[in-house]
Amino acid sequence: MFSVALSLTGPATATAREAGAIGFAVPAIPGVSAPGGAVPETAAVPVAESWAPDARAQIEVVAGNWGDADPKDIRVILDAVVREFRPLVAPADGETLRPLKIQVLPRSTSPRVLYQRGVEGEYVVQLTARDDRWFQYAYQFSHELCHILSNFDHKDLQGGAVPTGNQWFEEALCETASLVTLRRLAARWEARPPGRKGLGYGPMFSEYARHLLGESHRHLPSDQSFGQWLGENQATLRENPYLREKNELVATLLLPLFERDPASWQAIAYLNSHPASAGKSFVQYLNDWQASCPPGRRLQVAEVVDLFNAGASSAVGQNLQVMRKKPPGVKPEVSGAAGPVGEPGLPPQ
């Protein structure tokens, strides 16, 4: 059932050497419970047509240690995430979405999507959500779905491993996707829940997003600009892209861009289009992304670049300003006061 009390669960620790794109297991909302009481079987709440599973996306929830949750109910949540987020990434020119097949299994540590596909070519996603904390399933799966839709596995190896120097940006982007999806699910479920089990649950999604965004580490100190913060933290992020609190701060800054213009999500379908991009400097990585986008989507990438241009006093900001002024495909020279930005020798994943 969707109506249960929620308890606090501890966050899992992510490691940069996991063989997949990593998400985070986050705590439930302290002191907040979902609507209680079973909904009578006689309640007449039709399932909206928009909640039917996407025929182009097949999701299999494998039986396992999901706690008290029924895999069928878990699939309802995951289908809802796909129906909510995937259309945002759909190309505006009417191009048909490619089929998507995902196998979902429980895992005890960090959520992730594996680089290695299943036997039938399906993506393999592992989640740490348990019992009927539906907002955690939505939060975690949205993150991993964003990795899939942004071509996370389209990267050349360096020294036999996937380069992770720019992975922190993808992690922040996928955290943004989770926040956006939670808010959109809240609005849709409040207006028309997917059947009687979802009655009264919509506000839980928005409350969860509100709780996450209220965490102090997601906001810049009052005496520090984003440029200053980026200058102090980018080297650390390139060494370990799975520093949760730092990724979440960047996601908070990205969120207004994508909520103001939901069509911006179409641009992530072109992220990582060049397999060699992952091993380049951050400036070149963004430049490749912008160059890969069709003309109608380059403006959205430029807005992301402008956000990082806030650090114009830093080497990163200065190089991004050069990139912003040049047409896509023209790579700026990349250097910094302490040496080149984005040197090789990235840690293996």
Beta strands, then each sheet from edge to edge (+ up, - down):
strand 1: 20-22
strand 2: 57-61
strand 3: 100-106
strand 4: 112-114
strand 5: 123-127
sheet 1: 1+ 4- 5+ 3+ 2+
end
